[in-house]
Amino acid sequence: MPARILEADAEKQALIEEAEGKAKAIELINNANPTAAYVTMQGFDALKVLANGNSTKIIVPSELQNVTGLLTTMAETIKEPTKK
């Protein structure tokens, strides 16, 4: 086989294995029944990756726009002393 065919086959196999790995990760997350907070945090991680790119505009999905209230509530919960 010519070298380019071997290279293409290797690239194809790598893409298949990467896709299978992502599918398995998604399956595991779904089976764990993630909370809304987990999904929100994953959204923020995705936004961080986008912000590091060359794009000049970021479109924030509507479900992430209400996260400010969630983060404020979480911060207040952490700051609040435990009542005995």
PDB file with SEQRES, HELIX, SHEET and CRYST1 records, atoms N, CA, C and O in Angstrom:
SEQRES   1 A   84  MET PRO ALA ARG ILE LEU GLU ALA ASP ALA GLU LYS GLN          
SEQRES   2 A   84  ALA LEU ILE GLU GLU ALA GLU GLY LYS ALA LYS ALA ILE          
SEQRES   3 A   84  GLU LEU ILE ASN ASN ALA ASN PRO THR ALA ALA TYR VAL          
SEQRES   4 A   84  THR MET GLN GLY PHE ASP ALA LEU LYS VAL LEU ALA ASN          
SEQRES   5 A   84  GLY ASN SER THR LYS ILE ILE VAL PRO SER GLU LEU GLN          
SEQRES   6 A   84  ASN VAL THR GLY LEU LEU THR THR MET ALA GLU THR ILE          
SEQRES   7 A   84  LYS GLU PRO THR LYS LYS                                      
HELIX    1 AA1 ALA A    3  ASN A   31  1                                  29    
HELIX    2 AA2 ALA A   36  ALA A   51  1                                  16    
HELIX    3 AA3 SER A   62  GLN A   65  1                                   4    
HELIX    4 AA4 VAL A   67  LYS A   79  1                                  13    
CRYST1    1.000    1.000    1.000  90.00  90.00  90.00 P 1           1          
ATOM      1  N   MET A   1       0.847  -1.194   0.000  1.00  0.00           N  
ATOM      2  CA  MET A   1       0.000   0.000   0.000  1.00  0.00           C  
ATOM      3  C   MET A   1       0.881   1.242   0.000  1.00  0.00           C  
ATOM      4  O   MET A   1       1.900   1.300   0.688  1.00  0.00           O  
ATOM      5  N   PRO A   2       0.477   2.213  -0.770  1.00  0.00           N  
ATOM      6  CA  PRO A   2       1.213   3.472  -0.736  1.00  0.00           C  
ATOM      7  C   PRO A   2       1.129   4.120   0.643  1.00  0.00           C  
ATOM      8  O   PRO A   2       0.188   3.880   1.398  1.00  0.00           O  
ATOM      9  N   ALA A   3       2.101   4.922   0.950  1.00  0.00           N  
ATOM     10  CA  ALA A   3       2.191   5.561   2.266  1.00  0.00           C  
ATOM     11  C   ALA A   3       0.961   6.416   2.563  1.00  0.00           C  
ATOM     12  O   ALA A   3       0.486   6.438   3.699  1.00  0.00           O  
ATOM     13  N   ARG A   4       0.443   7.115   1.563  1.00  0.00           N  
ATOM     14  CA  ARG A   4      -0.714   8.006   1.804  1.00  0.00           C  
ATOM     15  C   ARG A   4      -1.940   7.208   2.208  1.00  0.00           C  
ATOM     16  O   ARG A   4      -2.720   7.664   3.045  1.00  0.00           O  
ATOM     17  N   ILE A   5      -2.129   6.029   1.635  1.00  0.00           N  
ATOM     18  CA  ILE A   5      -3.271   5.183   2.004  1.00  0.00           C  
ATOM     19  C   ILE A   5      -3.133   4.715   3.448  1.00  0.00           C  
ATOM     20  O   ILE A   5      -4.103   4.715   4.205  1.00  0.00           O  
ATOM     21  N   LEU A   6      -1.921   4.316   3.824  1.00  0.00           N  
ATOM     22  CA  LEU A   6      -1.690   3.900   5.217  1.00  0.00           C  
ATOM     23  C   LEU A   6      -1.928   5.067   6.175  1.00  0.00           C  
ATOM     24  O   LEU A   6      -2.503   4.898   7.250  1.00  0.00           O  
ATOM     25  N   GLU A   7      -1.479   6.239   5.768  1.00  0.00           N  
ATOM     26  CA  GLU A   7      -1.677   7.428   6.605  1.00  0.00           C  
ATOM     27  C   GLU A   7      -3.169   7.750   6.743  1.00  0.00           C  
ATOM     28  O   GLU A   7      -3.638   8.081   7.832  1.00  0.00           O  
ATOM     29  N   ALA A   8      -3.904   7.652   5.640  1.00  0.00           N  
ATOM     30  CA  ALA A   8      -5.346   7.925   5.667  1.00  0.00           C  
ATOM     31  C   ALA A   8      -6.068   6.906   6.535  1.00  0.00           C  
ATOM     32  O   ALA A   8      -6.974   7.266   7.288  1.00  0.00           O  
ATOM     33  N   ASP A   9      -5.677   5.629   6.440  1.00  0.00           N  
ATOM     34  CA  ASP A   9      -6.292   4.591   7.276  1.00  0.00           C  
ATOM     35  C   ASP A   9      -6.016   4.845   8.756  1.00  0.00           C  
ATOM     36  O   ASP A   9      -6.897   4.661   9.595  1.00  0.00           O  
ATOM     37  N   ALA A  10      -4.801   5.265   9.072  1.00  0.00           N  
ATOM     38  CA  ALA A  10      -4.455   5.559  10.465  1.00  0.00           C  
ATOM     39  C   ALA A  10      -5.261   6.753  10.975  1.00  0.00           C  
ATOM     40  O   ALA A  10      -5.738   6.750  12.110  1.00  0.00           O  
ATOM     41  N   GLU A  11      -5.408   7.770  10.128  1.00  0.00           N  
ATOM     42  CA  GLU A  11      -6.185   8.947  10.520  1.00  0.00           C  
ATOM     43  C   GLU A  11      -7.652   8.571  10.730  1.00  0.00           C  
ATOM     44  O   GLU A  11      -8.286   9.020  11.685  1.00  0.00           O  
ATOM     45  N   LYS A  12      -8.172   7.757   9.842  1.00  0.00           N  
ATOM     46  CA  LYS A  12      -9.562   7.287   9.955  1.00  0.00           C  
ATOM     47  C   LYS A  12      -9.755   6.533  11.268  1.00  0.00           C  
ATOM     48  O   LYS A  12     -10.723   6.779  11.988  1.00  0.00           O  
ATOM     49  N   GLN A  13      -8.844   5.620  11.581  1.00  0.00           N  
ATOM     50  CA  GLN A  13      -8.957   4.835  12.811  1.00  0.00           C  
ATOM     51  C   GLN A  13      -8.870   5.731  14.042  1.00  0.00           C  
ATOM     52  O   GLN A  13      -9.582   5.509  15.021  1.00  0.00           O  
ATOM     53  N   ALA A  14      -8.006   6.738  13.998  1.00  0.00           N  
ATOM     54  CA  ALA A  14      -7.879   7.666  15.129  1.00  0.00           C  
ATOM     55  C   ALA A  14      -9.175   8.439  15.331  1.00  0.00           C  
ATOM     56  O   ALA A  14      -9.613   8.634  16.465  1.00  0.00           O  
ATOM     57  N   LEU A  15      -9.794   8.882  14.233  1.00  0.00           N  
ATOM     58  CA  LEU A  15     -11.062   9.622  14.344  1.00  0.00           C  
ATOM     59  C   LEU A  15     -12.169   8.729  14.893  1.00  0.00           C  
ATOM     60  O   LEU A  15     -12.980   9.172  15.707  1.00  0.00           O  
ATOM     61  N   ILE A  16     -12.206   7.481  14.454  1.00  0.00           N  
ATOM     62  CA  ILE A  16     -13.217   6.536  14.952  1.00  0.00           C  
ATOM     63  C   ILE A  16     -13.035   6.310  16.443  1.00  0.00           C  
ATOM     64  O   ILE A  16     -14.002   6.333  17.204  1.00  0.00           O  
ATOM     65  N   GLU A  17     -11.797   6.091  16.859  1.00  0.00           N  
ATOM     66  CA  GLU A  17     -11.536   5.846  18.284  1.00  0.00           C  
ATOM     67  C   GLU A  17     -11.856   7.074  19.130  1.00  0.00           C  
ATOM     68  O   GLU A  17     -12.366   6.946  20.243  1.00  0.00           O  
ATOM     69  N   GLU A  18     -11.559   8.257  18.608  1.00  0.00           N  
ATOM     70  CA  GLU A  18     -11.890   9.486  19.338  1.00  0.00           C  
ATOM     71  C   GLU A  18     -13.404   9.627  19.479  1.00  0.00           C  
ATOM     72  O   GLU A  18     -13.897   9.976  20.552  1.00  0.00           O  
ATOM     73  N   ALA A  19     -14.140   9.359  18.405  1.00  0.00           N  
ATOM     74  CA  ALA A  19     -15.600   9.452  18.445  1.00  0.00           C  
ATOM     75  C   ALA A  19     -16.190   8.433  19.410  1.00  0.00           C  
ATOM     76  O   ALA A  19     -17.125   8.738  20.151  1.00  0.00           O  
ATOM     77  N   GLU A  20     -15.644   7.227  19.399  1.00  0.00           N  
ATOM     78  CA  GLU A  20     -16.125   6.191  20.324  1.00  0.00           C  
ATOM     79  C   GLU A  20     -15.853   6.595  21.769  1.00  0.00           C  
ATOM     80  O   GLU A  20     -16.682   6.357  22.647  1.00  0.00           O  
ATOM     81  N   GLY A  21     -14.700   7.201  22.018  1.00  0.00           N  
ATOM     82  CA  GLY A  21     -14.379   7.677  23.365  1.00  0.00           C  
ATOM     83  C   GLY A  21     -15.334   8.767  23.823  1.00  0.00           C  
ATOM     84  O   GLY A  21     -15.788   8.764  24.967  1.00  0.00           O  
ATOM     85  N   LYS A  22     -15.637   9.699  22.929  1.00  0.00           N  
ATOM     86  CA  LYS A  22     -16.579  10.766  23.269  1.00  0.00           C  
ATOM     87  C   LYS A  22     -17.973  10.197  23.518  1.00  0.00           C  
ATOM     88  O   LYS A  22     -18.667  10.622  24.441  1.00  0.00           O  
ATOM     89  N   ALA A  23     -18.377   9.240  22.696  1.00  0.00           N  
ATOM     90  CA  ALA A  23     -19.693   8.614  22.875  1.00  0.00           C  
ATOM     91  C   ALA A  23     -19.767   7.912  24.227  1.00  0.00           C  
ATOM     92  O   ALA A  23     -20.789   7.992  24.909  1.00  0.00           O  
ATOM     93  N   LYS A  24     -18.707   7.233  24.614  1.00  0.00           N  
ATOM     94  CA  LYS A  24     -18.676   6.538  25.902  1.00  0.00           C  
ATOM     95  C   LYS A  24     -18.739   7.550  27.053  1.00  0.00           C  
ATOM     96  O   LYS A  24     -19.427   7.322  28.048  1.00  0.00           O  
ATOM     97  N   ALA A  25     -18.020   8.664  26.908  1.00  0.00           N  
ATOM     98  CA  ALA A  25     -18.049   9.703  27.946  1.00  0.00           C  
ATOM     99  C   ALA A  25     -19.451  10.286  28.087  1.00  0.00           C  
ATOM    100  O   ALA A  25     -19.928  10.492  29.203  1.00  0.00           O  
ATOM    101  N   ILE A  26     -20.106  10.550  26.975  1.00  0.00           N  
ATOM    102  CA  ILE A  26     -21.472  11.080  27.013  1.00  0.00           C  
ATOM    103  C   ILE A  26     -22.407  10.073  27.662  1.00  0.00           C  
ATOM    104  O   ILE A  26     -23.266  10.445  28.462  1.00  0.00           O  
ATOM    105  N   GLU A  27     -22.246   8.809  27.324  1.00  0.00           N  
ATOM    106  CA  GLU A  27     -23.086   7.760  27.926  1.00  0.00           C  
ATOM    107  C   GLU A  27     -22.899   7.707  29.438  1.00  0.00           C  
ATOM    108  O   GLU A  27     -23.873   7.605  30.184  1.00  0.00           O  
ATOM    109  N   LEU A  28     -21.653   7.776  29.889  1.00  0.00           N  
ATOM    110  CA  LEU A  28     -21.382   7.733  31.331  1.00  0.00           C  
ATOM    111  C   LEU A  28     -21.984   8.948  32.045  1.00  0.00           C  
ATOM    112  O   LEU A  28     -22.549   8.816  33.131  1.00  0.00           O  
ATOM    113  N   ILE A  29     -21.861  10.124  31.436  1.00  0.00           N  
ATOM    114  CA  ILE A  29     -22.429  11.327  32.038  1.00  0.00           C  
ATOM    115  C   ILE A  29     -23.948  11.216  32.109  1.00  0.00           C  
ATOM    116  O   ILE A  29     -24.546  11.535  33.136  1.00  0.00           O  
ATOM    117  N   ASN A  30     -24.571  10.768  31.030  1.00  0.00           N  
ATOM    118  CA  ASN A  30     -26.025  10.617  31.021  1.00  0.00           C  
ATOM    119  C   ASN A  30     -26.492   9.600  32.056  1.00  0.00           C  
ATOM    120  O   ASN A  30     -27.510   9.808  32.716  1.00  0.00           O  
ATOM    121  N   ASN A  31     -25.763   8.514  32.198  1.00  0.00           N  
ATOM    122  CA  ASN A  31     -26.135   7.488  33.178  1.00  0.00           C  
ATOM    123  C   ASN A  31     -25.979   7.985  34.612  1.00  0.00           C  
ATOM    124  O   ASN A  31     -26.628   7.469  35.522  1.00  0.00           O  
ATOM    125  N   ALA A  32     -25.125   8.981  34.816  1.00  0.00           N  
ATOM    126  CA  ALA A  32     -24.920   9.541  36.156  1.00  0.00           C  
ATOM    127  C   ALA A  32     -25.992  10.560  36.518  1.00  0.00           C  
ATOM    128  O   ALA A  32     -25.992  11.066  37.641  1.00  0.00           O  
ATOM    129  N   ASN A  33     -26.914  10.881  35.597  1.00  0.00           N  
ATOM    130  CA  ASN A  33     -27.972  11.869  35.829  1.00  0.00           C  
ATOM    131  C   ASN A  33     -27.402  13.181  36.360  1.00  0.00           C  
ATOM    132  O   ASN A  33     -27.631  13.533  37.517  1.00  0.00           O  
ATOM    133  N   PRO A  34     -26.656  13.909  35.518  1.00  0.00           N  
ATOM    134  CA  PRO A  34     -26.016  15.145  35.987  1.00  0.00           C  
ATOM    135  C   PRO A  34     -27.034  16.197  36.401  1.00  0.00           C  
ATOM    136  O   PRO A  34     -28.139  16.266  35.862  1.00  0.00           O  
ATOM    137  N   THR A  35     -26.640  17.004  37.360  1.00  0.00           N  
ATOM    138  CA  THR A  35     -27.492  18.098  37.820  1.00  0.00           C  
ATOM    139  C   THR A  35     -27.374  19.274  36.853  1.00  0.00           C  
ATOM    140  O   THR A  35     -26.482  19.320  36.006  1.00  0.00           O  
ATOM    141  N   ALA A  36     -28.280  20.202  37.000  1.00  0.00           N  
ATOM    142  CA  ALA A  36     -28.237  21.405  36.167  1.00  0.00           C  
ATOM    143  C   ALA A  36     -26.951  22.188  36.423  1.00  0.00           C  
ATOM    144  O   ALA A  36     -26.403  22.796  35.504  1.00  0.00           O  
ATOM    145  N   ALA A  37     -26.470  22.176  37.654  1.00  0.00           N  
ATOM    146  CA  ALA A  37     -25.238  22.893  37.984  1.00  0.00           C  
ATOM    147  C   ALA A  37     -24.053  22.305  37.221  1.00  0.00           C  
ATOM    148  O   ALA A  37     -23.199  23.042  36.728  1.00  0.00           O  
ATOM    149  N   TYR A  38     -24.003  20.980  37.127  1.00  0.00           N  
ATOM    150  CA  TYR A  38     -22.913  20.328  36.384  1.00  0.00           C  
ATOM    151  C   TYR A  38     -22.961  20.736  34.915  1.00  0.00           C  
ATOM    152  O   TYR A  38     -21.940  21.093  34.326  1.00  0.00           O  
ATOM    153  N   VAL A  39     -24.138  20.680  34.337  1.00  0.00           N  
ATOM    154  CA  VAL A  39     -24.294  21.029  32.927  1.00  0.00           C  
ATOM    155  C   VAL A  39     -23.914  22.492  32.708  1.00  0.00           C  
ATOM    156  O   VAL A  39     -23.279  22.824  31.707  1.00  0.00           O  
ATOM    157  N   THR A  40     -24.291  23.356  33.625  1.00  0.00           N  
ATOM    158  CA  THR A  40     -23.946  24.770  33.528  1.00  0.00           C  
ATOM    159  C   THR A  40     -22.435  24.963  33.586  1.00  0.00           C  
ATOM    160  O   THR A  40     -21.871  25.722  32.798  1.00  0.00           O  
ATOM    161  N   MET A  41     -21.790  24.286  34.507  1.00  0.00           N  
ATOM    162  CA  MET A  41     -20.338  24.416  34.623  1.00  0.00           C  
ATOM    163  C   MET A  41     -19.643  23.914  33.364  1.00  0.00           C  
ATOM    164  O   MET A  41     -18.643  24.496  32.943  1.00  0.00           O  
ATOM    165  N   GLN A  42     -20.143  22.859  32.763  1.00  0.00           N  
ATOM    166  CA  GLN A  42     -19.576  22.365  31.509  1.00  0.00           C  
ATOM    167  C   GLN A  42     -19.755  23.416  30.409  1.00  0.00           C  
ATOM    168  O   GLN A  42     -18.884  23.592  29.558  1.00  0.00           O  
ATOM    169  N   GLY A  43     -20.885  24.104  30.440  1.00  0.00           N  
ATOM    170  CA  GLY A  43     -21.110  25.186  29.479  1.00  0.00           C  
ATOM    171  C   GLY A  43     -20.105  26.308  29.648  1.00  0.00           C  
ATOM    172  O   GLY A  43     -19.616  26.863  28.664  1.00  0.00           O  
ATOM    173  N   PHE A  44     -19.793  26.646  30.900  1.00  0.00           N  
ATOM    174  CA  PHE A  44     -18.789  27.669  31.154  1.00  0.00           C  
ATOM    175  C   PHE A  44     -17.417  27.231  30.672  1.00  0.00           C  
ATOM    176  O   PHE A  44     -16.666  28.031  30.114  1.00  0.00           O  
ATOM    177  N   ASP A  45     -17.087  25.964  30.886  1.00  0.00           N  
ATOM    178  CA  ASP A  45     -15.809  25.451  30.392  1.00  0.00           C  
ATOM    179  C   ASP A  45     -15.732  25.569  28.869  1.00  0.00           C  
ATOM    180  O   ASP A  45     -14.688  25.919  28.319  1.00  0.00           O  
ATOM    181  N   ALA A  46     -16.830  25.278  28.203  1.00  0.00           N  
ATOM    182  CA  ALA A  46     -16.863  25.406  26.744  1.00  0.00           C  
ATOM    183  C   ALA A  46     -16.692  26.859  26.327  1.00  0.00           C  
ATOM    184  O   ALA A  46     -16.015  27.146  25.340  1.00  0.00           O  
ATOM    185  N   LEU A  47     -17.300  27.780  27.073  1.00  0.00           N  
ATOM    186  CA  LEU A  47     -17.155  29.203  26.759  1.00  0.00           C  
ATOM    187  C   LEU A  47     -15.710  29.675  26.947  1.00  0.00           C  
ATOM    188  O   LEU A  47     -15.229  30.522  26.195  1.00  0.00           O  
ATOM    189  N   LYS A  48     -15.016  29.122  27.956  1.00  0.00           N  
ATOM    190  CA  LYS A  48     -13.613  29.478  28.162  1.00  0.00           C  
ATOM    191  C   LYS A  48     -12.782  29.075  26.951  1.00  0.00           C  
ATOM    192  O   LYS A  48     -11.914  29.827  26.507  1.00  0.00           O  
ATOM    193  N   VAL A  49     -13.049  27.901  26.425  1.00  0.00           N  
ATOM    194  CA  VAL A  49     -12.322  27.432  25.248  1.00  0.00           C  
ATOM    195  C   VAL A  49     -12.604  28.354  24.061  1.00  0.00           C  
ATOM    196  O   VAL A  49     -11.693  28.723  23.320  1.00  0.00           O  
ATOM    197  N   LEU A  50     -13.871  28.719  23.891  1.00  0.00           N  
ATOM    198  CA  LEU A  50     -14.222  29.630  22.796  1.00  0.00           C  
ATOM    199  C   LEU A  50     -13.552  30.987  22.959  1.00  0.00           C  
ATOM    200  O   LEU A  50     -13.096  31.583  21.983  1.00  0.00           O  
ATOM    201  N   ALA A  51     -13.496  31.467  24.182  1.00  0.00           N  
ATOM    202  CA  ALA A  51     -12.918  32.788  24.438  1.00  0.00           C  
ATOM    203  C   ALA A  51     -11.424  32.819  24.131  1.00  0.00           C  
ATOM    204  O   ALA A  51     -10.881  33.881  23.829  1.00  0.00           O  
ATOM    205  N   ASN A  52     -10.762  31.685  24.203  1.00  0.00           N  
ATOM    206  CA  ASN A  52      -9.339  31.635  23.910  1.00  0.00           C  
ATOM    207  C   ASN A  52      -9.056  31.563  22.413  1.00  0.00           C  
ATOM    208  O   ASN A  52      -7.898  31.617  22.000  1.00  0.00           O  
ATOM    209  N   GLY A  53     -10.090  31.445  21.605  1.00  0.00           N  
ATOM    210  CA  GLY A  53      -9.918  31.346  20.159  1.00  0.00           C  
ATOM    211  C   GLY A  53      -9.822  32.711  19.506  1.00  0.00           C  
ATOM    212  O   GLY A  53      -9.684  33.732  20.179  1.00  0.00           O  
ATOM    213  N   ASN A  54      -9.898  32.711  18.189  1.00  0.00           N  
ATOM    214  CA  ASN A  54      -9.771  33.948  17.422  1.00  0.00           C  
ATOM    215  C   ASN A  54     -11.108  34.609  17.128  1.00  0.00           C  
ATOM    216  O   ASN A  54     -11.151  35.642  16.460  1.00  0.00           O  
ATOM    217  N   SER A  55     -12.186  34.036  17.609  1.00  0.00           N  
ATOM    218  CA  SER A  55     -13.498  34.598  17.301  1.00  0.00           C  
ATOM    219  C   SER A  55     -13.685  35.929  18.029  1.00  0.00           C  
ATOM    220  O   SER A  55     -13.117  36.158  19.097  1.00  0.00           O  
ATOM    221  N   THR A  56     -14.491  36.796  17.426  1.00  0.00           N  
ATOM    222  CA  THR A  56     -14.730  38.107  18.024  1.00  0.00           C  
ATOM    223  C   THR A  56     -16.099  38.201  18.673  1.00  0.00           C  
ATOM    224  O   THR A  56     -16.374  39.160  19.394  1.00  0.00           O  
ATOM    225  N   LYS A  57     -16.958  37.226  18.430  1.00  0.00           N  
ATOM    226  CA  LYS A  57     -18.293  37.244  19.013  1.00  0.00           C  
ATOM    227  C   LYS A  57     -18.575  35.894  19.652  1.00  0.00           C  
ATOM    228  O   LYS A  57     -18.219  34.846  19.112  1.00  0.00           O  
ATOM    229  N   ILE A  58     -19.214  35.938  20.798  1.00  0.00           N  
ATOM    230  CA  ILE A  58     -19.653  34.721  21.474  1.00  0.00           C  
ATOM    231  C   ILE A  58     -21.148  34.842  21.688  1.00  0.00           C  
ATOM    232  O   ILE A  58     -21.618  35.829  22.253  1.00  0.00           O  
ATOM    233  N   ILE A  59     -21.892  33.855  21.246  1.00  0.00           N  
ATOM    234  CA  ILE A  59     -23.333  33.830  21.444  1.00  0.00           C  
ATOM    235  C   ILE A  59     -23.607  32.954  22.655  1.00  0.00           C  
ATOM    236  O   ILE A  59     -23.234  31.781  22.680  1.00  0.00           O  
ATOM    237  N   VAL A  60     -24.265  33.529  23.663  1.00  0.00           N  
ATOM    238  CA  VAL A  60     -24.549  32.801  24.895  1.00  0.00           C  
ATOM    239  C   VAL A  60     -25.965  32.249  24.819  1.00  0.00           C  
ATOM    240  O   VAL A  60     -26.921  33.013  24.682  1.00  0.00           O  
ATOM    241  N   PRO A  61     -26.111  30.917  24.907  1.00  0.00           N  
ATOM    242  CA  PRO A  61     -27.451  30.337  24.890  1.00  0.00           C  
ATOM    243  C   PRO A  61     -28.283  30.860  26.057  1.00  0.00           C  
ATOM    244  O   PRO A  61     -27.739  31.178  27.115  1.00  0.00           O  
ATOM    245  N   SER A  62     -29.582  30.949  25.874  1.00  0.00           N  
ATOM    246  CA  SER A  62     -30.451  31.554  26.880  1.00  0.00           C  
ATOM    247  C   SER A  62     -30.388  30.846  28.220  1.00  0.00           C  
ATOM    248  O   SER A  62     -30.517  31.497  29.257  1.00  0.00           O  
ATOM    249  N   GLU A  63     -30.192  29.527  28.234  1.00  0.00           N  
ATOM    250  CA  GLU A  63     -30.155  28.826  29.520  1.00  0.00           C  
ATOM    251  C   GLU A  63     -28.916  29.193  30.334  1.00  0.00           C  
ATOM    252  O   GLU A  63     -28.907  29.000  31.549  1.00  0.00           O  
ATOM    253  N   LEU A  64     -27.870  29.718  29.693  1.00  0.00           N  
ATOM    254  CA  LEU A  64     -26.681  30.126  30.429  1.00  0.00           C  
ATOM    255  C   LEU A  64     -26.794  31.558  30.951  1.00  0.00           C  
ATOM    256  O   LEU A  64     -26.039  31.951  31.840  1.00  0.00           O  
ATOM    257  N   GLN A  65     -27.722  32.335  30.411  1.00  0.00           N  
ATOM    258  CA  GLN A  65     -27.862  33.710  30.838  1.00  0.00           C  
ATOM    259  C   GLN A  65     -28.360  33.811  32.281  1.00  0.00           C  
ATOM    260  O   GLN A  65     -28.107  34.816  32.946  1.00  0.00           O  
ATOM    261  N   ASN A  66     -29.049  32.808  32.767  1.00  0.00           N  
ATOM    262  CA  ASN A  66     -29.586  32.844  34.126  1.00  0.00           C  
ATOM    263  C   ASN A  66     -28.634  32.250  35.149  1.00  0.00           C  
ATOM    264  O   ASN A  66     -29.000  32.076  36.312  1.00  0.00           O  
ATOM    265  N   VAL A  67     -27.423  31.941  34.728  1.00  0.00           N  
ATOM    266  CA  VAL A  67     -26.459  31.306  35.615  1.00  0.00           C  
ATOM    267  C   VAL A  67     -25.948  32.265  36.675  1.00  0.00           C  
ATOM    268  O   VAL A  67     -25.524  31.831  37.746  1.00  0.00           O  
ATOM    269  N   THR A  68     -25.980  33.548  36.397  1.00  0.00           N  
ATOM    270  CA  THR A  68     -25.506  34.520  37.369  1.00  0.00           C  
ATOM    271  C   THR A  68     -26.218  34.350  38.703  1.00  0.00           C  
ATOM    272  O   THR A  68     -25.584  34.386  39.758  1.00  0.00           O  
ATOM    273  N   GLY A  69     -27.523  34.167  38.660  1.00  0.00           N  
ATOM    274  CA  GLY A  69     -28.282  33.947  39.888  1.00  0.00           C  
ATOM    275  C   GLY A  69     -27.855  32.684  40.595  1.00  0.00           C  
ATOM    276  O   GLY A  69     -27.749  32.664  41.821  1.00  0.00           O  
ATOM    277  N   LEU A  70     -27.606  31.628  39.839  1.00  0.00           N  
ATOM    278  CA  LEU A  70     -27.147  30.365  40.424  1.00  0.00           C  
ATOM    279  C   LEU A  70     -25.796  30.549  41.102  1.00  0.00           C  
ATOM    280  O   LEU A  70     -25.591  30.078  42.220  1.00  0.00           O  
ATOM    281  N   LEU A  71     -24.875  31.233  40.428  1.00  0.00           N  
ATOM    282  CA  LEU A  71     -23.546  31.432  41.007  1.00  0.00           C  
ATOM    283  C   LEU A  71     -23.604  32.315  42.247  1.00  0.00           C  
ATOM    284  O   LEU A  71     -22.879  32.076  43.212  1.00  0.00           O  
ATOM    285  N   THR A  72     -24.452  33.324  42.228  1.00  0.00           N  
ATOM    286  CA  THR A  72     -24.611  34.188  43.397  1.00  0.00           C  
ATOM    287  C   THR A  72     -25.155  33.392  44.573  1.00  0.00           C  
ATOM    288  O   THR A  72     -24.672  33.528  45.698  1.00  0.00           O  
ATOM    289  N   THR A  73     -26.154  32.565  44.316  1.00  0.00           N  
ATOM    290  CA  THR A  73     -26.727  31.731  45.369  1.00  0.00           C  
ATOM    291  C   THR A  73     -25.682  30.772  45.927  1.00  0.00           C  
ATOM    292  O   THR A  73     -25.586  30.593  47.141  1.00  0.00           O  
ATOM    293  N   MET A  74     -24.901  30.157  45.043  1.00  0.00           N  
ATOM    294  CA  MET A  74     -23.860  29.237  45.503  1.00  0.00           C  
ATOM    295  C   MET A  74     -22.825  29.960  46.357  1.00  0.00           C  
ATOM    296  O   MET A  74     -22.389  29.443  47.385  1.00  0.00           O  
ATOM    297  N   ALA A  75     -22.432  31.161  45.925  1.00  0.00           N  
ATOM    298  CA  ALA A  75     -21.444  31.925  46.681  1.00  0.00           C  
ATOM    299  C   ALA A  75     -21.980  32.297  48.057  1.00  0.00           C  
ATOM    300  O   ALA A  75     -21.259  32.204  49.050  1.00  0.00           O  
ATOM    301  N   GLU A  76     -23.223  32.712  48.122  1.00  0.00           N  
ATOM    302  CA  GLU A  76     -23.824  33.074  49.401  1.00  0.00           C  
ATOM    303  C   GLU A  76     -23.938  31.856  50.313  1.00  0.00           C  
ATOM    304  O   GLU A  76     -23.744  31.965  51.524  1.00  0.00           O  
ATOM    305  N   THR A  77     -24.250  30.705  49.740  1.00  0.00           N  
ATOM    306  CA  THR A  77     -24.356  29.477  50.529  1.00  0.00           C  
ATOM    307  C   THR A  77     -23.013  29.119  51.136  1.00  0.00           C  
ATOM    308  O   THR A  77     -22.938  28.696  52.289  1.00  0.00           O  
ATOM    309  N   ILE A  78     -21.954  29.290  50.360  1.00  0.00           N  
ATOM    310  CA  ILE A  78     -20.615  28.978  50.859  1.00  0.00           C  
ATOM    311  C   ILE A  78     -20.201  29.955  51.937  1.00  0.00           C  
ATOM    312  O   ILE A  78     -19.596  29.551  52.931  1.00  0.00           O  
ATOM    313  N   LYS A  79     -20.512  31.243  51.768  1.00  0.00           N  
ATOM    314  CA  LYS A  79     -20.127  32.282  52.722  1.00  0.00           C  
ATOM    315  C   LYS A  79     -20.925  32.199  54.025  1.00  0.00           C  
ATOM    316  O   LYS A  79     -20.416  32.546  55.090  1.00  0.00           O  
ATOM    317  N   GLU A  80     -22.177  31.739  53.938  1.00  0.00           N  
ATOM    318  CA  GLU A  80     -23.076  31.740  55.082  1.00  0.00           C  
ATOM    319  C   GLU A  80     -22.577  30.750  56.143  1.00  0.00           C  
ATOM    320  O   GLU A  80     -22.312  29.590  55.830  1.00  0.00           O  
ATOM    321  N   PRO A  81     -22.447  31.206  57.394  1.00  0.00           N  
ATOM    322  CA  PRO A  81     -21.999  30.286  58.452  1.00  0.00           C  
ATOM    323  C   PRO A  81     -23.046  29.184  58.696  1.00  0.00           C  
ATOM    324  O   PRO A  81     -24.250  29.401  58.559  1.00  0.00           O  
ATOM    325  N   THR A  82     -22.558  28.035  59.051  1.00  0.00           N  
ATOM    326  CA  THR A  82     -23.451  26.917  59.328  1.00  0.00           C  
ATOM    327  C   THR A  82     -24.235  27.176  60.589  1.00  0.00           C  
ATOM    328  O   THR A  82     -23.663  27.517  61.625  1.00  0.00           O  
ATOM    329  N   LYS A  83     -25.551  27.015  60.509  1.00  0.00           N  
ATOM    330  CA  LYS A  83     -26.408  27.224  61.669  1.00  0.00           C  
ATOM    331  C   LYS A  83     -26.519  25.916  62.435  1.00  0.00           C  
ATOM    332  O   LYS A  83     -26.742  24.856  61.849  1.00  0.00           O  
ATOM    333  N   LYS A  84     -26.362  26.001  63.739  1.00  0.00           N  
ATOM    334  CA  LYS A  84     -26.426  24.799  64.594  1.00  0.00           C  
ATOM    335  C   LYS A  84     -27.719  24.757  65.344  1.00  0.00           C  
ATOM    336  O   LYS A  84     -27.957  23.825  66.112  1.00  0.00           O  
TER     337      LYS A  84                                                      
END                                                                             
